[in-house]
Amino acid sequence: VITGSASGIGLAARRRVERSGGLVIGIDRRDAEIEVDLADAGARGAAAESIRSLATSLDSVIVCAGIGRPEPATVSVNYFGAVEILERLRPLLAAGVQPRAVVVVSMAIVHEADAGIVDACLRGDEPAARSAAAGKGPLIYRSSKRALARWVRRAAITHAWAGAGIALNAVAPGVVRTPMTAALLDMPAQVARLRQDTPMPLGGPAEADEIAGALEWFASPACSGVTGQCLFVDGGSDAVLRGDDVWRRPS
Ligand SMILES: NC(=O)c1ccc[n+]([C@@H]2O[C@H](COP(=O)([O-])OP(=O)(O)OC[C@H]3O[C@@H](n4cnc5c(N)ncnc54)[C@H](O)[C@@H]3O)[C@@H](O)[C@H]2O)c1
């Protein structure tokens, strides 16, 4: 299963999986096997039901669907749309062979986030997360992704995931050339701001297929013994912004 399979990183992931012979069930608002609005809590359950009618087990779930708009719906799509689909599909993964799940977060998780949004997400309280998001502008996207990255680390090591043999990881892209960023990347002032917020010494913006390569690996049996990790595919932004001592325990 690939969410966000109609465009950008999700579409690049779909093409890679299909090139290597995989059968993909896409979830997206359009141009997908399951067409659904992941901002709508009721529709998420219906989407999972439709997948249960198509498959008795799954090898992998790749969660790409996301939006970057500074509005509360971003929390619903990016956090609740991801976590609920993963939780609902977990039994099908558990029935799979060497099952894997991977979500797309963002290098923006290292930027300042809003604790109220993050905490409400991690409590699973969607109405509270949406009301905490009202008026928070750019903090909404970062907070939805920070919460998702933290959920991955929490959930990955539990009985429900690790205990069922399901590896669960995250990929954090820097700036990627996709329909989501096309308008921004056409505006020189925005490009200068992106370079400042997301310095990419290895070169950037990335192409969607570079991110899809990491997703394909995390979704494959080659990803062995790795869970709860967040891989920054960001041209070096994380190393620039957080430096070389990221493994210390908080005192
Ligand atoms: N492009 C970047 O620079 C960048 C950087 C970091 C992280 N990301 C993340 O990568 C993921 C993919 O983004 P992209 O750049 O490929 O964008 P994109 O806009 O090209 O693709 C996003 C896909 O998600 C789908 N989607 C959005 N809202 C949905 C909803 N409510 N219900 C169902 N489907 C929905 C869209 O229809 C689209 O097909 C997102 O989670 C995004 O936050 C992107």
The ligand as a MOL file (V3000), in Angstrom:
LIG
                    3D

  0  0  0     0  0            999 V3000
M  V30 BEGIN CTAB
M  V30 COUNTS 44 48 0 0 0
M  V30 BEGIN ATOM
M  V30 1 N 8.4460 18.1040 -1.5260 0
M  V30 2 C 9.1970 18.3560 -0.4600 0
M  V30 3 O 10.1080 19.2190 -0.4720 0
M  V30 4 C 8.9900 17.5790 0.8180 0
M  V30 5 C 9.9330 17.7240 1.8440 0
M  V30 6 C 9.7580 17.0190 3.0280 0
M  V30 7 C 8.6790 16.1790 3.1780 0
M  V30 8 N 7.7650 16.0540 2.1680 0 CHG=1
M  V30 9 C 6.6370 15.1530 2.3800 0
M  V30 10 O 6.6120 14.1820 1.3670 0
M  V30 11 C 5.2850 13.7020 1.2020 0
M  V30 12 C 4.9280 13.7080 -0.2770 0
M  V30 13 O 4.9410 15.0580 -0.7120 0
M  V30 14 P 5.2120 15.4630 -2.2250 0
M  V30 15 O 6.2630 16.5260 -2.1790 0
M  V30 16 O 5.4070 14.2580 -3.0420 0 CHG=-1
M  V30 17 O 3.8370 16.2270 -2.5490 0
M  V30 18 P 2.7380 16.0280 -3.6760 0
M  V30 19 O 1.7760 17.1380 -3.4470 0
M  V30 20 O 3.3760 15.8980 -5.0010 0
M  V30 21 O 2.0750 14.6300 -3.2940 0
M  V30 22 C 1.2670 14.4720 -2.1650 0
M  V30 23 C 0.2030 13.4500 -2.4770 0
M  V30 24 O -0.6130 13.2940 -1.3070 0
M  V30 25 C -1.9600 13.3140 -1.6980 0
M  V30 26 N -2.8080 13.8580 -0.6520 0
M  V30 27 C -2.7240 15.1020 -0.0900 0
M  V30 28 N -3.7110 15.2890 0.7640 0
M  V30 29 C -4.4660 14.1490 0.7440 0
M  V30 30 C -5.6450 13.7690 1.4100 0
M  V30 31 N -6.2940 14.5990 2.2390 0
M  V30 32 N -6.1420 12.5470 1.1680 0
M  V30 33 C -5.5210 11.7090 0.3000 0
M  V30 34 N -4.4080 12.0270 -0.3580 0
M  V30 35 C -3.8790 13.2430 -0.1360 0
M  V30 36 C -2.0000 14.2570 -2.9050 0
M  V30 37 O -3.1860 14.0830 -3.6920 0
M  V30 38 C -0.7250 13.8890 -3.6190 0
M  V30 39 O -0.9150 12.8410 -4.5460 0
M  V30 40 C 4.3900 14.6100 2.0500 0
M  V30 41 O 4.0720 13.9450 3.2600 0
M  V30 42 C 5.2750 15.8140 2.3110 0
M  V30 43 O 4.9440 16.4680 3.5080 0
M  V30 44 C 7.9000 16.7260 0.9830 0
M  V30 END ATOM
M  V30 BEGIN BOND
M  V30 1 1 1 2
M  V30 2 2 2 3
M  V30 3 1 2 4
M  V30 4 1 4 5
M  V30 5 2 4 44
M  V30 6 2 5 6
M  V30 7 1 6 7
M  V30 8 2 7 8
M  V30 9 1 8 9
M  V30 10 1 8 44
M  V30 11 1 9 10
M  V30 12 1 9 42
M  V30 13 1 10 11
M  V30 14 1 11 12
M  V30 15 1 11 40
M  V30 16 1 12 13
M  V30 17 1 13 14
M  V30 18 2 14 15
M  V30 19 1 14 16
M  V30 20 1 14 17
M  V30 21 1 17 18
M  V30 22 2 18 19
M  V30 23 1 18 20
M  V30 24 1 18 21
M  V30 25 1 21 22
M  V30 26 1 22 23
M  V30 27 1 23 24
M  V30 28 1 23 38
M  V30 29 1 24 25
M  V30 30 1 25 26
M  V30 31 1 25 36
M  V30 32 1 26 27
M  V30 33 1 26 35
M  V30 34 2 27 28
M  V30 35 1 28 29
M  V30 36 1 29 30
M  V30 37 2 29 35
M  V30 38 1 30 31
M  V30 39 2 30 32
M  V30 40 1 32 33
M  V30 41 2 33 34
M  V30 42 1 34 35
M  V30 43 1 36 37
M  V30 44 1 36 38
M  V30 45 1 38 39
M  V30 46 1 40 41
M  V30 47 1 40 42
M  V30 48 1 42 43
M  V30 END BOND
M  V30 END CTAB
M  END
